[in-house]
Amino acid sequence: MQRGIQRRRFLTAAGVSIALPLFEAHANDSRTNNEKPVKRFVCLSNNYGVYRDAFFPSTDQAGNDYDIPETLKPLERHRDQFTTFSNLDHGNTIGHQGVPVLLSGVRPHLASYFTEGNLSVDQKIAEYEGANTRFPSMTVRVNESNLISFTRTGVQVPAIDLRGMFRALFIEDAADKKLTAADKLQRQTSILDVVLEKAKIVEKDLNKRDKRKFAEYLEAVRSLEKKIELQQPWLDRPKPTTDLIEPQQGKGTEADLKAMVELIALAIQTDSTRAITLSSGFANGDFGLSGGYHGFSHHGNRANHIDALKKIENNIMRQMSHLIDLLKSQEDILNGGTLLDHTTVMFGCGMATGPHSTKNLPLVVAGGGFKHGEHKVYPDPDSAHRIPAANLLLSILQNHGLEVDQFGTSTGTLTDFEWG
């Protein structure tokens, strides 16, 4: 098995040739069999749920022998590499406000009641990975806002579009911009030093309850301080190079989403990040449709709206299938096997359907070394035996290598969803 990355190692995908630079962390990599494998996480999502009758297999078809429904048909060739779930959700009854709960299980306005707030899975992984990659995480979007990524202090992580993703991965900043960035980091560090010094004085006069609140504030400051420290070493390290021309967005939902998925695959191949979230939408006129995704999602059983949803959501599954193809085709030079073997690809929505239901979330997980091929059916979400969707999130975190036994509203892992 090959370890480390050679200076002139080339990767290819979708007709693109990429020369990788020598990353210090990888050049000095002398991983042993006792060390944890390098893992990655990708989440694909939308803000309106799915047309459930075309997405979910029948609940009487649990296990391996199930009929793949219409919307999931593009994944059929990967049947043994993905799992679909029925009856998992976060227990919400709040319509669109369920969207940002997908990767945490915690409603933002209730975050203060949880140790880690409404920290999302991707940002938990970003904290774990630290400075192992240039970008601890990447939050991206196509035709829709990305509302699912949150830091432990409750800040929604801003998303970048197709052009921003390409430039972040491959375009070197000008020398004066790097100097400005370095100066900014230095100023931020100096300011934080002053804040922490002043905090010692303020804390003395606080009562017990206020001290707890103040401790949360200090934790947020220290978290920012750590992020600054992690950013500094990457300022002078060269980015990967590519022969790919900067993609022109606005060529249509299908083309833009496909291009973004290919950039995600390249980000993983170049080990630029190990946590990516993508929210996608729909542009009026695409697929011969006139209207908006939100309007279609309130279909009221109208045939033309249902047909529109099927076309939009089938395209999302086609692009997920394309991402799986790309990851399956590439050798994982850090772990052996393929990139898909060590990359968990999840599709999910925090709102189950456009008519504001948050029960039985649409969830599919591929790759990552999990044992796949099944339709897993859990107790009815309204029953006393319901299994929270946060248990799936905890399983993903443990699979990634995090030694945690609680995340968000989890009650444990999904004990029947194994990896290894």
C-alpha positions in Angstrom: 0.0 0.0 0.0 1.4 3.4 -1.0 1.8 5.9 1.9 2.2 9.7 1.5 1.9 11.8 -1.6 4.7 12.0 -4.2 5.5 15.5 -5.4 4.5 14.9 -9.0 1.6 12.5 -8.3 -1.3 13.2 -10.8 -5.0 12.5 -10.3 -7.5 12.4 -13.1 -11.3 12.7 -13.1 -13.8 14.0 -15.7 -10.9 14.8 -18.1 -9.1 16.9 -15.6 -5.4 16.3 -14.7 -4.3 17.6 -11.3 -0.7 17.8 -10.1 -0.5 17.6 -6.3 2.0 19.7 -4.3 4.0 18.2 -1.6 2.1 18.8 1.6 4.3 18.7 4.7 1.8 16.7 6.7 1.6 14.1 3.9 5.3 14.1 3.1 6.1 13.3 6.7 3.3 10.7 6.8 4.6 7.5 8.3 1.2 6.0 9.1 1.2 2.6 10.7 -1.5 0.0 10.8 -2.3 1.1 14.3 -3.3 4.6 13.2 -6.9 5.5 12.2 -7.6 5.8 8.5 -8.3 9.1 6.9 -12.0 9.6 6.6 -14.2 12.2 4.7 -17.8 13.2 4.9 -20.0 14.7 2.2 -23.6 15.8 2.7 -26.0 16.6 -0.2 -29.2 18.3 0.7 -32.1 20.5 -0.4 -34.4 22.8 1.6 -37.7 21.4 0.6 -37.6 17.6 1.3 -38.8 15.2 -1.4 -41.9 13.8 -3.0 -42.0 10.8 -0.7 -44.1 8.4 -2.8 -41.2 8.3 -5.3 -38.4 8.3 -2.8 -39.1 5.7 -0.1 -39.2 1.9 -0.6 -42.2 0.2 0.8 -41.9 -0.3 4.6 -42.8 -4.0 4.2 -39.6 -4.4 2.1 -37.0 -4.1 4.8 -33.6 -5.6 4.2 -31.7 -6.4 1.0 -34.6 -7.5 -1.2 -36.5 -4.2 -1.8 -37.7 -2.5 -5.0 -35.7 0.7 -5.6 -38.2 3.5 -6.0 -38.3 5.9 -8.9 -36.3 8.8 -7.5 -33.5 6.5 -6.3 -33.2 4.7 -9.6 -30.0 6.5 -10.6 -28.4 4.8 -7.6 -29.4 1.3 -8.6 -26.0 0.4 -10.0 -24.5 1.2 -6.6 -27.1 -0.9 -4.7 -24.4 -2.6 -2.6 -22.8 0.7 -1.7 -25.7 2.6 -0.2 -28.3 2.2 2.5 -31.7 3.9 2.6 -33.6 4.5 5.9 -37.3 4.8 6.8 -38.8 6.4 9.9 -35.8 8.4 11.2 -36.3 12.1 12.1 -35.4 14.7 14.7 -38.9 14.8 16.3 -39.6 18.3 14.9 -43.0 19.6 13.9 -41.9 23.0 12.7 -41.9 23.1 8.9 -39.1 25.1 7.3 -37.4 25.6 10.6 -36.5 22.0 10.5 -34.2 22.5 7.6 -31.2 23.7 9.7 -31.6 20.8 12.1 -30.6 18.1 9.7 -26.9 17.7 10.8 -27.3 18.4 14.5 -30.7 17.2 15.6 -31.0 20.5 17.6 -33.3 23.4 16.9 -31.2 26.6 16.9 -33.4 28.3 19.5 -32.9 25.4 21.8 -29.1 25.2 21.3 -28.3 26.7 24.7 -29.7 23.5 26.4 -27.1 21.3 24.7 -23.4 21.1 25.6 -22.3 21.6 22.0 -25.2 23.8 21.0 -26.5 23.1 17.5 -23.1 22.1 16.2 -23.5 20.3 12.9 -21.8 17.0 11.9 -19.6 18.7 9.3 -18.3 21.3 11.8 -17.7 18.7 14.4 -15.6 16.8 11.9 -13.9 20.1 11.0 -12.9 20.6 14.6 -11.6 17.0 14.8 -9.5 17.4 11.6 -8.1 20.8 12.5 -5.2 21.8 10.3 -4.9 18.4 8.6 -6.3 20.0 5.5 -6.3 23.5 4.0 -10.0 23.9 4.7 -11.3 22.2 7.8 -14.7 22.2 6.0 -16.3 23.5 2.8 -19.9 24.7 2.7 -21.2 25.1 -0.9 -24.4 25.8 -2.7 -26.1 25.6 -6.1 -29.2 27.7 -6.8 -30.1 27.7 -3.1 -28.9 28.8 0.3 -27.0 26.3 2.4 -28.7 26.4 5.8 -27.4 23.2 7.5 -23.9 24.0 8.7 -23.4 25.5 12.2 -20.5 26.1 14.5 -20.7 25.2 18.2 -21.4 28.9 19.0 -24.5 28.8 16.7 -23.1 30.7 13.8 -24.3 29.6 10.4 -21.3 28.8 8.1 -21.5 30.9 4.9 -21.6 29.0 1.7 -19.8 29.6 -1.6 -21.0 29.0 -5.1 -19.4 27.1 -8.0 -17.0 29.8 -8.9 -16.0 30.4 -5.3 -15.4 26.7 -4.8 -13.1 26.5 -7.8 -11.1 29.6 -6.8 -10.8 28.4 -3.2 -9.4 25.1 -4.3 -7.1 26.1 -7.1 -6.5 29.8 -7.5 -3.5 31.2 -5.5 -4.0 34.5 -3.8 -1.9 37.4 -4.9 1.2 38.1 -2.7 -0.3 41.3 -1.3 -3.5 39.5 -0.4 -1.6 36.9 1.5 0.2 39.6 3.4 -3.1 41.3 4.2 -4.5 37.9 5.3 -1.4 37.3 7.5 -1.7 40.8 9.0 -5.4 40.3 9.6 -4.8 37.0 11.5 -2.1 38.8 13.6 -4.5 41.6 14.5 -7.2 39.2 15.4 -4.8 37.3 17.6 -3.7 40.5 19.4 -7.4 41.5 19.9 -8.2 38.1 21.4 -5.2 38.4 23.7 -6.6 41.6 25.1 -10.1 40.1 25.4 -8.9 37.2 27.4 -6.8 39.4 29.6 -9.8 41.7 30.3 -11.9 38.6 30.9 -9.9 37.7 34.0 -10.9 41.0 35.6 -14.6 40.8 34.6 -15.0 37.3 35.8 -14.1 38.1 39.4 -17.3 40.2 39.9 -19.8 37.7 38.4 -22.2 35.5 40.4 -22.3 31.8 39.9 -24.9 31.8 37.2 -23.3 34.6 35.2 -19.9 32.8 35.5 -21.4 29.9 33.6 -22.6 32.1 30.8 -19.3 33.9 30.8 -17.5 30.5 30.5 -19.5 29.9 27.3 -18.4 33.2 26.0 -14.7 32.4 26.7 -15.1 29.1 25.0 -16.3 30.9 21.9 -13.3 33.2 22.0 -10.9 30.3 22.5 -12.5 28.5 19.6 -11.9 31.5 17.4 -8.3 31.7 18.6 -7.8 28.0 17.7 -9.2 28.6 14.2 -6.8 31.5 13.6 -3.8 29.3 14.7 -4.9 26.6 12.3 -5.2 29.0 9.4 -1.8 30.5 9.6 0.4 27.5 8.4 -1.6 27.2 5.2 -1.0 30.8 4.0 2.3 30.0 2.4 1.6 26.4 1.2 0.9 26.1 -2.5 -2.5 25.0 -3.7 -3.0 22.1 -6.0 -2.8 23.0 -9.7 -5.3 22.0 -12.4 -5.8 22.2 -16.1 -9.5 22.7 -15.6 -10.9 26.0 -16.7 -12.9 27.9 -14.2 -16.5 26.6 -14.5 -19.0 29.2 -15.7 -22.1 28.9 -13.5 -25.6 29.6 -14.7 -25.6 26.9 -17.3 -28.6 25.2 -15.8 -29.3 23.2 -12.7 -28.1 19.9 -14.1 -24.8 21.3 -15.5 -24.1 23.4 -12.4 -24.8 20.6 -9.9 -22.7 18.2 -11.9 -19.8 20.7 -12.0 -20.0 21.2 -8.3 -20.1 17.5 -7.6 -16.9 17.1 -9.7 -15.2 19.9 -7.7 -16.2 18.1 -4.5 -14.6 14.9 -5.8 -11.4 16.9 -6.7 -11.4 18.5 -3.2 -11.4 15.0 -1.7 -8.8 13.7 -4.1 -6.4 16.6 -3.3 -7.2 16.3 0.4 -8.1 19.9 0.5 -10.8 19.2 3.0 -12.5 16.2 4.7 -16.0 17.7 5.4 -18.2 19.2 2.7 -21.9 20.2 2.7 -23.8 21.0 -0.5 -27.3 22.4 -0.7 -28.9 22.5 -4.2 -32.0 23.9 -5.6 -33.6 24.6 -9.0 -33.6 27.4 -11.5 -36.8 28.4 -13.3 -36.8 27.0 -16.9 -34.6 24.0 -16.3 -35.9 20.6 -17.3 -38.6 22.4 -19.3 -40.3 23.5 -16.1 -41.8 26.9 -15.3 -41.9 27.7 -11.6 -39.9 27.4 -8.4 -38.8 24.5 -6.2 -40.7 25.9 -3.3 -43.9 26.2 -5.3 -43.6 22.7 -6.7 -43.0 21.3 -3.3 -46.4 22.4 -2.2 -47.8 20.1 -4.8 -51.3 19.4 -3.5 -51.2 16.2 -5.4 -51.3 18.1 -8.7 -49.8 15.9 -11.4 -47.7 18.6 -13.1 -46.1 19.7 -9.7 -45.4 16.1 -8.8 -43.8 15.5 -12.2 -41.6 18.6 -11.6 -40.5 17.4 -8.2 -39.6 14.0 -9.7 -37.4 15.6 -12.4 -35.6 17.9 -9.9 -35.0 15.2 -7.3 -34.1 12.6 -9.8 -31.4 14.9 -11.0 -30.0 15.3 -7.4 -29.8 11.5 -7.3 -28.1 11.4 -10.7 -25.4 13.7 -9.4 -25.0 11.7 -6.2 -24.6 8.6 -8.3 -22.0 10.6 -10.4 -20.1 11.5 -7.2 -20.1 7.8 -6.1 -18.7 6.9 -9.6 -15.9 9.4 -9.2 -14.9 8.3 -5.7 -15.1 4.6 -6.7 -12.8 5.2 -9.7 -10.0 6.8 -7.7 -7.4 5.1 -5.6 -7.2 6.3 -2.0 -3.4 6.9 -1.7 -3.6 7.6 2.0 -5.6 4.5 3.0 -5.5 2.0 0.1 -8.7 0.9 -1.6 -10.9 3.6 -3.2 -11.8 7.1 -2.1 -15.4 5.8 -1.6 -14.2 3.2 0.8 -13.3 6.0 3.3 -15.8 8.7 2.2 -19.3 8.8 3.7 -21.7 10.4 1.2 -25.1 11.3 2.7 -28.2 12.7 1.2 -30.7 14.1 3.6 -33.2 16.9 4.3 -34.2 18.5 7.5 -37.7 19.0 6.2 -39.2 15.8 4.9 -41.7 17.2 2.4 -42.6 20.6 0.9 -46.0 20.7 2.8 -43.9 21.3 6.0 -43.7 17.7 7.4 -40.6 16.9 9.3 -41.5 13.3 10.0 -39.6 10.4 8.4 -36.8 12.4 6.8 -35.4 11.3 3.4 -32.0 9.8 4.2 -29.5 7.8 2.1 -25.9 7.0 3.0 -23.3 5.6 0.7 -19.6 4.5 1.1 -17.5 5.2 4.1 -16.9 1.6 4.9 -20.4 1.0 6.2 -22.1 -2.4 5.4 -24.6 -1.4 2.8 -27.3 -2.8 0.5 -30.3 -2.6 2.8 -33.5 -0.6 3.3 -33.6 -0.1 7.1 -37.0 0.3 8.6 -37.3 1.7 12.1 -40.3 2.1 14.5 -42.9 4.7 13.5 -41.7 8.2 14.5 -44.8 8.7 16.6 -44.3 5.5 18.6 -42.7 5.2 22.0 -39.9 3.3 20.4 -38.9 5.9 17.8 -35.2 6.0 16.9 -33.8 9.6 16.5 -32.1 10.5 13.3 -29.2 11.9 15.4 -28.3 8.3 16.1 -27.3 8.1 12.4 -25.2 11.2 12.8 -23.5 9.7 15.8 -22.7 6.6 13.8 -21.2 8.7 11.1 -19.0 10.6 13.6 -17.8 7.4 15.2 -17.1 5.9 11.8 -15.1 9.0 11.0 -12.8 8.3 14.0 -14.3 10.5 16.7 -14.5 8.9 20.1 -17.8 10.3 21.2 -20.9 8.6 22.6 -23.3 11.5 22.3 -24.2 14.0 19.6 -27.1 16.4 19.6 -30.3 14.5 20.5 -28.8 11.0 20.0 -29.6 8.2 22.3 -26.9 6.0 20.9 -25.7 4.8 17.5 -27.7 2.8 15.0 -26.6 -0.6 16.2 -27.6 -2.3 13.0 -25.7 0.0 10.8 -22.1 -1.3 11.1 -18.8 -0.6 9.4 -15.4 -2.2 9.3 
